[in-house]
Amino acid sequence: MAALTTHVFNPVMRLFAGSLPGLGLLTHRGRRTGRVYRTPLLVLKRGDHYLIGLWYGTNVHWVKNVLARGECEMRIRGRNIQMVEPELVADPALQLLPRPLAFAGRLVHLSHLLRLRATPIPST
C-alpha cells in the first residue's frame, strides 16, 4: 500500500492538497540530501497546533526529516504556514481525532500523531 500511495496517490493529491479543507501539503528537507520534498497529508487544526495522523507509523522518512530539522512548512487552504516544535504524540485511544478518523485509525492500528505549532512566516 505504501508504494501505491507514494507513486500514484501522492502525485495526484499534490495538485489539490494545499487547497482543500482537511488536506495540507507538507514541505520538508531530506536529512542527508537537503532535497525538498512535498507530501500531501490529512491535517487537523487544534488552536495554534496542527495534528497529523501517522498512518504509516513513526518510522517514515518525512516524519524523521521534520523531527530532525525541527521545522517545516505546510500549505493549508491556499496559505503557507511555518510549522515548528514537531512532537510525536502517543494517542492509542485516538481521543484527539474526530470520530470518523478515529474509527479509520483503529482499523489500521494508528497510535501516534505528529503535533506541530504554527508560527508566522518571517518576511524576507
OpenMM code with the backbone's topology and positions (N, CA, C; nanometers):
from openmm import Vec3, app, unit

residues = "MET ALA ALA LEU THR THR HIS VAL PHE ASN PRO VAL MET ARG LEU PHE ALA GLY SER LEU PRO GLY LEU GLY LEU LEU THR HIS ARG GLY ARG ARG THR GLY ARG VAL TYR ARG THR PRO LEU LEU VAL LEU LYS ARG GLY ASP HIS TYR LEU ILE GLY LEU TRP TYR GLY THR ASN VAL HIS TRP VAL LYS ASN VAL LEU ALA ARG GLY GLU CYS GLU MET ARG ILE ARG GLY ARG ASN ILE GLN MET VAL GLU PRO GLU LEU VAL ALA ASP PRO ALA LEU GLN LEU LEU PRO ARG PRO LEU ALA PHE ALA GLY ARG LEU VAL HIS LEU SER HIS LEU LEU ARG LEU ARG ALA THR PRO ILE PRO SER THR".split()
positions = [
    Vec3(0.0809, -0.1196, 0.0000),
    Vec3(0.0000, 0.0000, 0.0000),
    Vec3(0.0853, 0.1262, 0.0000),
    Vec3(0.1989, 0.1242, 0.0702),
    Vec3(0.2859, 0.2415, 0.0754),
    Vec3(0.3388, 0.2779, -0.0635),
    Vec3(0.3755, 0.1779, -0.1435),
    Vec3(0.4252, 0.2055, -0.2785),
    Vec3(0.3161, 0.2675, -0.3658),
    Vec3(0.1949, 0.2184, -0.3545),
    Vec3(0.0821, 0.2748, -0.4298),
    Vec3(0.0589, 0.4196, -0.3883),
    Vec3(0.0648, 0.4465, -0.2600),
    Vec3(0.0469, 0.5830, -0.2103),
    Vec3(0.1565, 0.6746, -0.2634),
    Vec3(0.2818, 0.6304, -0.2543),
    Vec3(0.3947, 0.7126, -0.2956),
    Vec3(0.3947, 0.7431, -0.4450),
    Vec3(0.3660, 0.6439, -0.5272),
    Vec3(0.3824, 0.6597, -0.6720),
    Vec3(0.2555, 0.6963, -0.7478),
    Vec3(0.1397, 0.6740, -0.6885),
    Vec3(0.0142, 0.7032, -0.7592),
    Vec3(-0.0670, 0.8101, -0.6856),
    Vec3(-0.1006, 0.7827, -0.5617),
    Vec3(-0.1888, 0.8716, -0.4858),
    Vec3(-0.1238, 1.0079, -0.4584),
    Vec3(-0.0006, 1.0091, -0.4060),
    Vec3(0.0640, 1.1361, -0.3697),
    Vec3(0.0808, 1.2317, -0.4869),
    Vec3(0.1285, 1.1873, -0.6042),
    Vec3(0.1411, 1.2832, -0.7150),
    Vec3(0.0086, 1.3500, -0.7530),
    Vec3(-0.1004, 1.2755, -0.7478),
    Vec3(-0.2309, 1.3334, -0.7791),
    Vec3(-0.2734, 1.4285, -0.6679),
    Vec3(-0.2573, 1.3875, -0.5438),
    Vec3(-0.3009, 1.4688, -0.4305),
    Vec3(-0.2194, 1.5969, -0.4155),
    Vec3(-0.0942, 1.5985, -0.4624),
    Vec3(-0.0140, 1.7207, -0.4550),
    Vec3(-0.0804, 1.8354, -0.5309),
    Vec3(-0.1610, 1.8017, -0.6315),
    Vec3(-0.2297, 1.9040, -0.7099),
    Vec3(-0.3365, 1.9764, -0.6286),
    Vec3(-0.3951, 1.9098, -0.5284),
    Vec3(-0.5097, 1.9624, -0.4550),
    Vec3(-0.4842, 1.9866, -0.3064),
    Vec3(-0.3860, 1.9195, -0.2496),
    Vec3(-0.3718, 1.9113, -0.1038),
    Vec3(-0.3600, 2.0454, -0.0338),
    Vec3(-0.2982, 2.1420, -0.0920),
    Vec3(-0.2825, 2.2702, -0.0249),
    Vec3(-0.4045, 2.3586, -0.0305),
    Vec3(-0.5090, 2.3141, -0.1019),
    Vec3(-0.6280, 2.3969, -0.1213),
    Vec3(-0.7528, 2.3427, -0.0542),
    Vec3(-0.7659, 2.2125, -0.0458),
    Vec3(-0.8884, 2.1511, 0.0055),
    Vec3(-0.8904, 2.1444, 0.1576),
    Vec3(-1.0079, 2.1630, 0.2192),
    Vec3(-1.0182, 2.1531, 0.3656),
    Vec3(-0.9735, 2.0156, 0.4152),
    Vec3(-0.8981, 2.0166, 0.5240),
    Vec3(-0.8536, 1.8919, 0.5849),
    Vec3(-0.7281, 1.8330, 0.5239),
    Vec3(-0.6836, 1.8903, 0.4123),
    Vec3(-0.5628, 1.8402, 0.3471),
    Vec3(-0.4560, 1.9486, 0.3474),
    Vec3(-0.3351, 1.9078, 0.3731),
    Vec3(-0.2229, 2.0001, 0.3699),
    Vec3(-0.1125, 1.9446, 0.2835),
    Vec3(-0.0272, 2.0329, 0.2347),
    Vec3(0.0890, 1.9918, 0.1571),
    Vec3(0.2126, 2.0294, 0.2387),
    Vec3(0.2765, 1.9295, 0.2977),
    Vec3(0.3919, 1.9477, 0.3849),
    Vec3(0.5173, 1.9590, 0.3001),
    Vec3(0.5938, 2.0646, 0.3203),
    Vec3(0.7219, 2.0823, 0.2524),
    Vec3(0.8318, 2.0647, 0.3565),
    Vec3(0.9237, 1.9724, 0.3285),
    Vec3(1.0316, 1.9421, 0.4227),
    Vec3(1.1576, 1.9091, 0.3451),
    Vec3(1.2719, 1.9111, 0.4130),
    Vec3(1.4012, 1.8810, 0.3502),
    Vec3(1.4538, 1.7469, 0.4003),
    Vec3(1.5194, 1.6764, 0.3094),
    Vec3(1.5814, 1.5491, 0.3454),
    Vec3(1.6926, 1.5683, 0.4469),
    Vec3(1.7064, 1.4730, 0.5361),
    Vec3(1.8083, 1.4822, 0.6414),
    Vec3(1.9493, 1.4796, 0.5855),
    Vec3(1.9741, 1.3952, 0.4887),
    Vec3(2.1091, 1.3795, 0.4350),
    Vec3(2.1295, 1.4565, 0.3053),
    Vec3(2.0296, 1.4600, 0.2207),
    Vec3(2.0460, 1.5213, 0.0883),
    Vec3(2.0141, 1.6698, 0.0859),
    Vec3(1.9283, 1.7148, 0.1776),
    Vec3(1.8832, 1.8530, 0.1748),
    Vec3(1.7791, 1.8782, 0.0663),
    Vec3(1.7419, 1.7723, -0.0045),
    Vec3(1.6420, 1.7833, -0.1117),
    Vec3(1.5055, 1.8225, -0.0538),
    Vec3(1.4302, 1.9042, -0.1277),
    Vec3(1.2978, 1.9475, -0.0843),
    Vec3(1.1946, 1.8439, -0.1293),
    Vec3(1.1093, 1.8047, -0.0362),
    Vec3(1.0013, 1.7093, -0.0636),
    Vec3(0.8680, 1.7732, -0.0290),
    Vec3(0.7633, 1.7326, -0.0999),
    Vec3(0.6273, 1.7793, -0.0719),
    Vec3(0.5383, 1.6560, -0.0540),
    Vec3(0.4774, 1.6485, 0.0633),
    Vec3(0.3981, 1.5320, 0.0990),
    Vec3(0.2556, 1.5750, 0.1333),
    Vec3(0.1550, 1.5233, 0.0603),
    Vec3(0.0156, 1.5554, 0.0947),
    Vec3(-0.0289, 1.4745, 0.2159),
    Vec3(-0.1011, 1.5414, 0.3074),
    Vec3(-0.1406, 1.4779, 0.4331),
    Vec3(-0.2770, 1.5265, 0.4795),
    Vec3(-0.3432, 1.4442, 0.5596),
    Vec3(-0.4630, 1.4877, 0.6323),
    Vec3(-0.4148, 1.5684, 0.7523),
    Vec3(-0.4726, 1.6863, 0.7726),
    Vec3(-0.4272, 1.7765, 0.8781),
    Vec3(-0.5470, 1.8275, 0.9575),
    Vec3(-0.5335, 1.8289, 1.0897),
    Vec3(-0.6373, 1.8823, 1.1784),
    Vec3(-0.5822, 2.0018, 1.2537),
    Vec3(-0.6570, 2.1090, 1.2598),
    Vec3(-0.6153, 2.2278, 1.3352),
    Vec3(-0.6741, 2.2200, 1.4753),
    Vec3(-0.5898, 2.2436, 1.5743),
    Vec3(-0.6304, 2.2469, 1.7144),
    Vec3(-0.5633, 2.3677, 1.7789),
    Vec3(-0.6317, 2.4825, 1.7818),
    Vec3(-0.5718, 2.6052, 1.8358),
    Vec3(-0.4565, 2.6494, 1.7488),
    Vec3(-0.3395, 2.6725, 1.8117),
    Vec3(-0.2188, 2.7105, 1.7365),
    Vec3(-0.1444, 2.5890, 1.6828),
    Vec3(-0.1971, 2.4706, 1.7090),
    Vec3(-0.1294, 2.3477, 1.6685),
    Vec3(-0.2046, 2.2775, 1.5552),
    Vec3(-0.1295, 2.1969, 1.4835),
    Vec3(-0.1862, 2.1110, 1.3802),
    Vec3(-0.1472, 1.9682, 1.4130),
    Vec3(-0.2387, 1.8764, 1.3897),
    Vec3(-0.2147, 1.7341, 1.4147),
    Vec3(-0.2187, 1.6576, 1.2838),
    Vec3(-0.1266, 1.5644, 1.2704),
    Vec3(-0.1202, 1.4778, 1.1527),
    Vec3(-0.1161, 1.3340, 1.2026),
    Vec3(-0.2117, 1.2533, 1.1590),
    Vec3(-0.2110, 1.1118, 1.1946),
    Vec3(-0.0993, 1.0399, 1.1214),
    Vec3(-0.0236, 0.9592, 1.1920),
    Vec3(0.0885, 0.8861, 1.1316),
    Vec3(0.0394, 0.7478, 1.0909),
    Vec3(-0.0332, 0.7445, 0.9811),
    Vec3(-0.0993, 0.6239, 0.9305),
    Vec3(0.0000, 0.5139, 0.8959),
    Vec3(0.1231, 0.5517, 0.8592),
    Vec3(0.2254, 0.4524, 0.8253),
    Vec3(0.3290, 0.4382, 0.9356),
    Vec3(0.2994, 0.4913, 1.0535),
    Vec3(0.3896, 0.4781, 1.1675),
    Vec3(0.4843, 0.5961, 1.1811),
    Vec3(0.5692, 0.5879, 1.2806),
    Vec3(0.6611, 0.6972, 1.3126),
    Vec3(0.7947, 0.6853, 1.2409),
    Vec3(0.8141, 0.5778, 1.1666),
    Vec3(0.9443, 0.5491, 1.1064),
    Vec3(0.9520, 0.5888, 0.9588),
    Vec3(0.8608, 0.6710, 0.9104),
    Vec3(0.8644, 0.7105, 0.7691),
    Vec3(0.9584, 0.8300, 0.7520),
    Vec3(1.0109, 0.8449, 0.6319),
    Vec3(1.1137, 0.9464, 0.6076),
    Vec3(1.0673, 1.0884, 0.6359),
    Vec3(0.9460, 1.1246, 0.5952),
    Vec3(0.9048, 1.2636, 0.6148),
    Vec3(0.8966, 1.2980, 0.7636),
    Vec3(0.8545, 1.2033, 0.8476),
    Vec3(0.8482, 1.2283, 0.9918),
    Vec3(0.9896, 1.2470, 1.0466),
    Vec3(1.0801, 1.1595, 1.0081),
    Vec3(1.2190, 1.1711, 1.0529),
    Vec3(1.2798, 1.3037, 1.0087),
    Vec3(1.2500, 1.3461, 0.8842),
    Vec3(1.3032, 1.4725, 0.8329),
    Vec3(1.2528, 1.5912, 0.9144),
    Vec3(1.1242, 1.5944, 0.9410),
    Vec3(1.0653, 1.7059, 1.0152),
    Vec3(1.1182, 1.7086, 1.1585),
    Vec3(1.1250, 1.5934, 1.2233),
    Vec3(1.1763, 1.5888, 1.3605),
    Vec3(1.3236, 1.6313, 1.3659),
    Vec3(1.4039, 1.5878, 1.2692),
    Vec3(1.5467, 1.6209, 1.2686),
    Vec3(1.5688, 1.7703, 1.2468),
    Vec3(1.4933, 1.8315, 1.1589),
    Vec3(1.5105, 1.9733, 1.1285),
    Vec3(1.4417, 2.0614, 1.2324),
    Vec3(1.3339, 2.0115, 1.2923),
    Vec3(1.2624, 2.0887, 1.3924),
    Vec3(1.1643, 2.1887, 1.3351),
    Vec3(1.1440, 2.1827, 1.2044),
    Vec3(1.0508, 2.2745, 1.1392),
    Vec3(1.0162, 2.2239, 1.0002),
    Vec3(0.9102, 2.2809, 0.9450),
    Vec3(0.8705, 2.2524, 0.8078),
    Vec3(0.7722, 2.3615, 0.7674),
    Vec3(0.7235, 2.3521, 0.6475),
    Vec3(0.6221, 2.4450, 0.6013),
    Vec3(0.5025, 2.3643, 0.5534),
    Vec3(0.3834, 2.4187, 0.5735),
    Vec3(0.2626, 2.3485, 0.5314),
    Vec3(0.1755, 2.4462, 0.4545),
    Vec3(0.1272, 2.4013, 0.3410),
    Vec3(0.0307, 2.4803, 0.2641),
    Vec3(-0.1077, 2.4268, 0.2993),
    Vec3(-0.1908, 2.5143, 0.3558),
    Vec3(-0.3246, 2.4757, 0.4001),
    Vec3(-0.4223, 2.5824, 0.3513),
    Vec3(-0.5248, 2.5376, 0.2790),
    Vec3(-0.6278, 2.6290, 0.2264),
    Vec3(-0.5675, 2.7477, 0.1524),
    Vec3(-0.4627, 2.7198, 0.0739),
    Vec3(-0.4009, 2.8230, -0.0086),
    Vec3(-0.3014, 2.9126, 0.0623),
    Vec3(-0.2755, 2.8871, 0.1906),
    Vec3(-0.1799, 2.9680, 0.2678),
    Vec3(-0.0613, 2.8835, 0.3102),
    Vec3(0.0582, 2.9420, 0.3067),
    Vec3(0.1770, 2.8747, 0.3577),
    Vec3(0.1936, 2.9111, 0.5040),
    Vec3(0.2142, 2.8094, 0.5869),
    Vec3(0.2278, 2.8286, 0.7309),
    Vec3(0.3573, 2.7620, 0.7762),
    Vec3(0.4393, 2.8353, 0.8483),
    Vec3(0.5620, 2.7803, 0.9053),
    Vec3(0.5238, 2.6970, 1.0272),
    Vec3(0.5744, 2.5755, 1.0357),
    Vec3(0.5471, 2.4859, 1.1480),
    Vec3(0.6764, 2.4601, 1.2239),
    Vec3(0.6671, 2.4666, 1.3568),
    Vec3(0.7845, 2.4446, 1.4415),
    Vec3(0.7467, 2.3497, 1.5550),
    Vec3(0.8469, 2.3134, 1.6317),
    Vec3(0.8296, 2.2282, 1.7501),
    Vec3(0.7549, 2.0978, 1.7205),
    Vec3(0.8009, 2.0215, 1.6215),
    Vec3(0.7341, 1.8939, 1.5945),
    Vec3(0.7483, 1.8001, 1.7137),
    Vec3(0.6404, 1.7309, 1.7439),
    Vec3(0.6394, 1.6426, 1.8605),
    Vec3(0.5551, 1.5193, 1.8298),
    Vec3(0.6108, 1.4021, 1.8560),
    Vec3(0.5333, 1.2788, 1.8439),
    Vec3(0.4414, 1.2679, 1.9644),
    Vec3(0.3151, 1.2390, 1.9388),
    Vec3(0.2169, 1.2265, 2.0454),
    Vec3(0.1561, 1.0873, 2.0372),
    Vec3(0.1709, 1.0109, 2.1436),
    Vec3(0.1065, 0.8791, 2.1503),
    Vec3(-0.0391, 0.9005, 2.1889),
    Vec3(-0.1290, 0.8457, 2.1087),
    Vec3(-0.2727, 0.8577, 2.1350),
    Vec3(-0.3401, 0.7262, 2.0958),
    Vec3(-0.3102, 0.6165, 2.1691),
    Vec3(-0.3646, 0.4864, 2.1304),
    Vec3(-0.5172, 0.4806, 2.1318),
    Vec3(-0.5822, 0.5636, 2.2127),
    Vec3(-0.7290, 0.5654, 2.2154),
    Vec3(-0.7862, 0.6581, 2.1079),
    Vec3(-0.6991, 0.7312, 2.0389),
    Vec3(-0.7370, 0.8227, 1.9304),
    Vec3(-0.8394, 0.9260, 1.9754),
    Vec3(-0.8222, 0.9764, 2.0956),
    Vec3(-0.9129, 1.0764, 2.1507),
    Vec3(-0.8961, 1.2136, 2.0866),
    Vec3(-0.7823, 1.2383, 2.0234),
    Vec3(-0.7573, 1.3687, 1.9617),
    Vec3(-0.8178, 1.3805, 1.8218),
    Vec3(-0.8685, 1.2693, 1.7683),
    Vec3(-0.9236, 1.2692, 1.6326),
    Vec3(-1.0756, 1.2731, 1.6342),
    Vec3(-1.1362, 1.3319, 1.5307),
    Vec3(-1.2816, 1.3222, 1.5179),
    Vec3(-1.3227, 1.1762, 1.4988),
    Vec3(-1.4446, 1.1441, 1.5341),
    Vec3(-1.4902, 1.0036, 1.5320),
    Vec3(-1.4657, 0.9296, 1.4007),
    Vec3(-1.4988, 0.9875, 1.2846),
    Vec3(-1.4751, 0.9101, 1.1608),
    Vec3(-1.3273, 0.8751, 1.1407),
    Vec3(-1.2374, 0.9703, 1.1712),
    Vec3(-1.0944, 0.9410, 1.1577),
    Vec3(-1.0478, 0.8442, 1.2656),
    Vec3(-1.1012, 0.8555, 1.3854),
    Vec3(-1.0650, 0.7625, 1.4927),
    Vec3(-1.1070, 0.6204, 1.4555),
    Vec3(-1.2252, 0.6071, 1.3960),
    Vec3(-1.2722, 0.4753, 1.3522),
    Vec3(-1.1762, 0.4171, 1.2484),
    Vec3(-1.1412, 0.4980, 1.1482),
    Vec3(-1.0471, 0.4519, 1.0445),
    Vec3(-0.9112, 0.4209, 1.1065),
    Vec3(-0.8692, 0.5042, 1.2007),
    Vec3(-0.7405, 0.4825, 1.2667),
    Vec3(-0.7344, 0.3518, 1.3434),
    Vec3(-0.8448, 0.3144, 1.4061),
    Vec3(-0.8484, 0.1862, 1.4790),
    Vec3(-0.8325, 0.0687, 1.3825),
    Vec3(-0.8893, 0.0818, 1.2634),
    Vec3(-0.8801, -0.0265, 1.1647),
    Vec3(-0.7364, -0.0527, 1.1214),
    Vec3(-0.6546, 0.0524, 1.1177),
    Vec3(-0.5156, 0.0363, 1.0734),
    Vec3(-0.4158, 0.0460, 1.1889),
    Vec3(-0.4680, 0.0423, 1.3122),
    Vec3(-0.3845, 0.0444, 1.4331),
    Vec3(-0.3022, 0.1724, 1.4455),
    Vec3(-0.3611, 0.2846, 1.4083),
    Vec3(-0.2983, 0.4154, 1.4253),
    Vec3(-0.2825, 0.4422, 1.5746),
    Vec3(-0.1647, 0.4849, 1.6170),
    Vec3(-0.1445, 0.5103, 1.7592),
    Vec3(-0.0675, 0.6395, 1.7871),
    Vec3(-0.0109, 0.7001, 1.6834),
    Vec3(0.0695, 0.8209, 1.7040),
    Vec3(0.0267, 0.9324, 1.6085),
    Vec3(0.0443, 1.0544, 1.6572),
    Vec3(0.0194, 1.1748, 1.5782),
    Vec3(0.1445, 1.2608, 1.5842),
    Vec3(0.1596, 1.3457, 1.4848),
    Vec3(0.2640, 1.4463, 1.4895),
    Vec3(0.1953, 1.5791, 1.5169),
    Vec3(0.2388, 1.6473, 1.6224),
    Vec3(0.1829, 1.7784, 1.6563),
    Vec3(0.2869, 1.8840, 1.6192),
    Vec3(0.2401, 1.9884, 1.5515),
    Vec3(0.3262, 2.0990, 1.5086),
    Vec3(0.2612, 2.2303, 1.5511),
    Vec3(0.3424, 2.3266, 1.5876),
    Vec3(0.2907, 2.4584, 1.6236),
    Vec3(0.3080, 2.5537, 1.5054),
    Vec3(0.2020, 2.6237, 1.4728),
    Vec3(0.2057, 2.7212, 1.3644),
    Vec3(0.2703, 2.8492, 1.4143),
    Vec3(0.3542, 2.9084, 1.3316),
    Vec3(0.4174, 3.0348, 1.3641),
    Vec3(0.4182, 3.1201, 1.2376),
    Vec3(0.4119, 3.2509, 1.2504),
    Vec3(0.4138, 3.3348, 1.1301),
    Vec3(0.5404, 3.3120, 1.0483),
    Vec3(0.5258, 3.3164, 0.9178),
    Vec3(0.6415, 3.3038, 0.8288),
    Vec3(0.7145, 3.4374, 0.8284),
    Vec3(0.8462, 3.4375, 0.8581),
    Vec3(0.9196, 3.5629, 0.8599),
    Vec3(0.9225, 3.6274, 0.7212),
    Vec3(0.9102, 3.7602, 0.7179),
    Vec3(0.9168, 3.8279, 0.5883),
    Vec3(1.0613, 3.8405, 0.5431),
    Vec3(1.0763, 3.8366, 0.4120),
    Vec3(1.2138, 3.8450, 0.3572),
    Vec3(1.2362, 3.9774, 0.2914),
] * unit.nanometer
topology = app.Topology()
chain = topology.addChain("A")
for resn in residues:
    res = topology.addResidue(resn, chain)
    for name in ("N", "CA", "C"):
        topology.addAtom(name, app.Element.getBySymbol(name[0]), res)
